[in-house]
Amino acid sequence: MDGRTPMFVRIDEYEDIQNLMNVAKKKLNQARATLSHISTLKIEEDTEIDKWSSTLEEVERKIELIDKALFEQEG
Amino acid sequence: MGFLKLFKKKEGGEALDMPPPPPLPPKSVLKKKDKKKEKKVREGLPPLPPLEPIVPKHREMHKEPTGAPVHPGVGQPHVLPPYPHGLRHPPAPSKFEAQQFPAMPDTEHEERHVPMAHRPRPVHPIGHRMAPHHTVERKHGLFTAPKHTMPKEHMPMPVHEEEEHKPFVPPLRREEDVAERKVSGPLFVKQDSYRSILEGISIIKDKLKQSEDLVLNLNNIKNSKDKEFERWRTSLEDMQRKLIYVDKILYEK
């Protein structure tokens, strides 16, 4: 076969393929939206974890204070 | 002017060294042969039409009031000469040909959607005019390229090898173009674009598998996170109970 002559491949169910491609595009858009939603959720989760960490530090400090107040020997 | 006498023919046998001409055939033989030929020709041919008056080869051009000559074709409706009776149309394709080689998609219609910027400009040498037989012939839905030689100086630049080895990237289509195209018959895709489609599909499959694995990993992380949160919640409840107990001991007194 000569490489220059263009060869064509017959496609019978072109419309079905086109519809499937549209569905795939929609699914891809949905996946993109879900990923962005998960990303925002993760950011919120990170802020909550930061808050939790700061709360834990505060509790630790309070416990130390109580511990000092209760068990420190005067003198 | 005595030197002119040199060019004068010398009289007598000293003129030239030419050989004597061949002897002519007898007149009776010539006449008989000519008569026979004339008879044969007259029997096979129709009578000659009467002679037309001789028309001058170069017609005089009409002149505008400004003095500039007017081309005879300009400003007049173009009338095609009648189709000769002796010629026949090419035969229609047989059933076998129609099955084996179905009609190609209408490229004339498709050409309309190609933006002007992407259209290759035709290269015509200066002063070159396309003869009627140079136009694109269409036979049985197949196009045959016009055969005309192009001078070397007007030939397009040769494509570099690097450009030829580049992978085929199908051109982006506008949605309007796709919506306009509604062909009922079988559709054909170029082999190169079909290959690129298959490659794209295989890449999409791999990416989908990768994303599936990623989703599984994320799900595992989420499950372990949920377990940690549950443990933390139980430990927090335990701490609350203990704090309440300490609170009771300290403030009940």
Chai-1 contact restraints between the chains, C-beta under 6 A:
chainA,res_idxA,chainB,res_idxB,connection_type,confidence,min_distance_angstrom,max_distance_angstrom,comment,restraint_id
A,P6,B,K190,contact,1.0,0.0,6.0,A-B,restraint_1
A,M7,B,Q191,contact,1.0,0.0,6.0,A-B,restraint_2
A,F8,B,F188,contact,1.0,0.0,6.0,A-B,restraint_3
A,V9,B,V189,contact,1.0,0.0,6.0,A-B,restraint_4
A,V9,B,Q191,contact,1.0,0.0,6.0,A-B,restraint_5
A,V9,B,Y194,contact,1.0,0.0,6.0,A-B,restraint_6
A,R10,B,P186,contact,1.0,0.0,6.0,A-B,restraint_7
A,R10,B,F188,contact,1.0,0.0,6.0,A-B,restraint_8
A,I11,B,L187,contact,1.0,0.0,6.0,A-B,restraint_9
A,I11,B,V189,contact,1.0,0.0,6.0,A-B,restraint_10
A,Y14,B,L187,contact,1.0,0.0,6.0,A-B,restraint_11
